[in-house]
Amino acid sequence: MKKIILSILTIFLLLTAISLDVSAAKKSAKLSKEDIAEMSDQIDGLTKKIYGRALLSPQDNETLIGIKIRLDNQMLMAANPALAPLYFKAGNIYRLRDMKPEAIECYQTVLENFSDTALAPKARTALEQMGITVTAPKATEENAEEDEGI
């Protein structure tokens, strides 16, 4: 009898934890205009510190990581063009801090998801300056369609 009750309680706790995690992820993934403006201000503040030759504190690093996580969570839900400047600015911060893989990821996110924005050519240029060979996703798709005779 105890095993059955313990099993039921365990299952109940697992289901509760999963449902809370899913609802929290949905809430945290939806970014309001105020959230986007706040993250933009935070990234601008970090950029000023870097250009001012100040070292980033552990709190600053935590802020940058938190912003990147929130952006990535939002991208899992839907690509919002308002995120393009945040990804581009985050890429700049990572590039200035010699964190090349993170910078590449941010710039490529701009290229792949926001190719119709004014930041896409800038992201391409930044990647090329970092020595990364960039191939345009749209050009590749168009070439494949031409090859198929579509």
Secondary structure, 3 states (H helix, E strand, C coil): CHHHHHHHHHHHHHHHHHHHHHHHHHHHHCCCHHHHHHHHHHHHHHHHHHHCCCCCCHHHHHHHHHHHHHHHHHHHHCCCHHHHHHHHHHHHHHHHCCCHHHHHHHHHHHHHHCCCCCHHHHHHHHHHHCCCCCCCHHHHHHHHHHHHCC
